[in-house]
Structures are given as C-alpha cells and as structure tokens.
Amino acid sequence: MSARLVRAGLGALFLAVASTPGSVHADAVDDAFLAGNSEAKAANWPAAARHYEEARALLGQPSSLLSYDLGTAYANAGELGRATFHLRQALDFRGNPTTEIAEAARSNLAVVRRRAELAAATTNAIIDAPETWWDLVVETLRGPGVAWLSMLSGFAALAVFVRGRLGASARTAGLRRALVWTTGSLWLVLATLHILSLRADRTTPPAVVLSNRAEAREGPGNHRAVEFAIQGGSEVRIVDRTPGWALVRMTGGIEGWVPDAEVAEFEGPSARKP
C-alpha cells in the first residue's frame, strides 16, 4: 500500500490552511504536514502518523487529503482500526475529496478490509458485515445532494401550483396536477428519508473500533464478563454511553460494552474524535 497522494495533493492542504486565522498557525500546520510527508517517504509510518495527527489537530477542520494520509500511514503501521476510520473520513464530502483522493481511499480501504477479515478469522473476533448496496443508498440519503434535490422538488411543486392558481389555461390543468403530484411526492419522500437517516446518525451514531481487538463486555467496567471480541476496523453503532464506556451494536443486533477510547465517531457536530 503506497502513500502516493502525499506529494500530489500537497496544494490541497495549503488551500485549506489558507483559511485558518493567523500565519503562525498556518505555518505550524504546514510544518507538521511536511514532517509527516518526510517520515512517509522514509517508510517510518508510526512517526508519519504522529505528525499527521498533529497537523489534523492544528487544522481543526475536515481535510480529505490529511485523512487519506493518516489512514495510509496507520494501514502501513498495522493499525487497521485507525486506518479504517481515517480512510472513511477521507470520503466525507465535508473534507472536499478530489476524485483521485476518493479512488485511492477506496482502494486502500479494500486492502485494509481484507487484512481485518483475515485477522478476525485468525483470532475468532467478530467483524461487521461487508458493505452492501443498501449501505451505499443510506450513505447517499444523508448527503447534501438529497437535501438540495428535495428542496428543489418542493419549490417546483409550489411554482406549478401557484401558476395554476393565477389563471393558467384550462387545457393544461391535467398536466399541472400531474406535475404537482409528482414533484410534491418526490419532495415528501426525499425529505422524509433524508431526515430519518440524519436522525439515525444522531440517536445511534456510526463509529469505528480503533484498537486492533476490542473486548466487548456484558456491562460497563473491567470487572464485567467478556462476551465477545470485536475486530479492529469494524463499523458499529453507539447505542449508549456511561463515563469511560460505550455500548456498541454490530450487524445483526449483537451488543456489548467497550472502553470509550477504543471507538471513534465519524466527523459531525457531536462526534468524539480519536
């Protein structure tokens, strides 16, 4: 697995830090990023990841380039959970991924996934089910494109309705009614699905298991019995939290408590970062 975008996408991060206040702060982000690049070229992946983490903390905003570099560094260092988290973050629209970054992130995610599946089979850990077409549909529904399409459909329905009320030709009344029903239905369906997908993310936020192997217990606390082990890189839903612990749900509804530090939510207003 290569870090082929470390140099090719350097300008993208410069554009991002240009919007950060203060030249000293921007220089610090650049310095940390360049230090990570140097370590990556030398194949010193743990050190590269540390520098990229520093740049990420200083930047304070999503960057698909930086997430890609972090995920690639962690993948080469053998930390499959953190690699999965950051490579998934590289695909988030809020980080402005280019086509090149998105393709490279998906390619590296596939490699990391195969490694995680092999590790799970070797250690008898549970891993989440592979991504299906339905997961892609849900991911699309929560995106801004669906929200915009829903809003445009609503405006179109309203415009056709108002036009009809202002005395348009009676010969086109049937066509207008059909357009109102079609665009209105599209608005209702898209808006409902978009809201439901966002609500699911708020009530049971998606997250990734960061550690290479997490022990899921029957309750919060190290004194509680271990029910099963979760493979690092598995995607879960956080159902509940207590201080220091998170109740996670895997595919199929199986649940267990893991240390809070071993899971990370995807970026969002209330996300907890690794």
Buried (B, 14 or more C-beta within 10 A) or exposed (E): BEBBBBEBBBEBBBEBBEEBEEEEBBEBBBBBBBBBBEBBEEEBBEBBBBBBBBBBEBBEEBBBBBBBBBBBBBBBBBBBBBBBBBBBBBBBEEBBBBEBBBEBBEBBBEBBBEBBBEBBEEEEBBBBEEEEEEEEEBEEBBBEEBBEBBBBBBEBBBEBBEBBEEEBEEEEEEEBEEBBEBBBEBBBEBBEBBBEBBEBBEEBBBBBBBBBBBBBBEEBEEEBEEBBBBBBBBBBBBBEBEEEBBBBBBBEEBBBBBBBEBBBBBBBEEEBEB
